[in-house]
Amino acid sequence: MRAKAETENVRRRAREDVQKAHKFAIENFAENLLPVLDSLEAALAHSSNDLEKVREGIEITLRQLTGAFEKGRIVEVNPVGEKFDPHVHQAISIVPADQEPNTVVKVLQKGYVIAGRMLRPALVTVAAPT
């Protein structure tokens, strides 16, 4: 009876540890996104007619977002020139091309992977078979 209770306690603690780990990971990722939010809010608060400054601000914000993604282990999938793989690519069209058949010719929307798991496949155009 005592061993059974101890086993249940170990299982409960393990579940709680997993829940805490998930909560910490989400909090950590959200914390990494806060500077991006701050930058976007600051950009909206300042009106500027200087398009170059606006572009610089967008580039800085994009670098912040990319950095947050890297810390969260989110990896970009940009497969131009790679062999088409239905596990990580979604073919939108097949076009005649100089590349080898079934090769990704163009990426219409990048895909993303987190810790080896697909978040979103890349939307691609693929070279037609000859």
Order of alpha helices (4+ residues) and beta strands (2+ residues): alpha-alpha-beta-beta-beta-beta-beta-beta
